[in-house]
């Protein structure tokens, strides 16, 4: 294995861990928003425990995982503030569609709610965009500091 391959692997590992941390940071305002809307027990139901505390833990895990995925892809683009804003917006919308409109209802057995967009889903879109923006901006800042 060449030295350049090893350094690339280290960069990707750092990007993934930085993305996970940025995901946790991005999850804070979104989690507060969901908590105020009384959504945390439903998030807990993803692991079959209707509890706000469990919902917070599940939300944190999802935030870290989706943040790690963001980090994996983000380092393949120039890490500029402009790209972070556009990337965060795009990533938030992608996870709104995948998470709120497809996976969440499917995992909760609410198949009739897949792709249903009502007031709650619009609020979820706002939360996902906030998550994506805070994630992306945090990632650029954290990743730049760690060099």
Beta strands, then each sheet from edge to edge (+ up, - down):
end
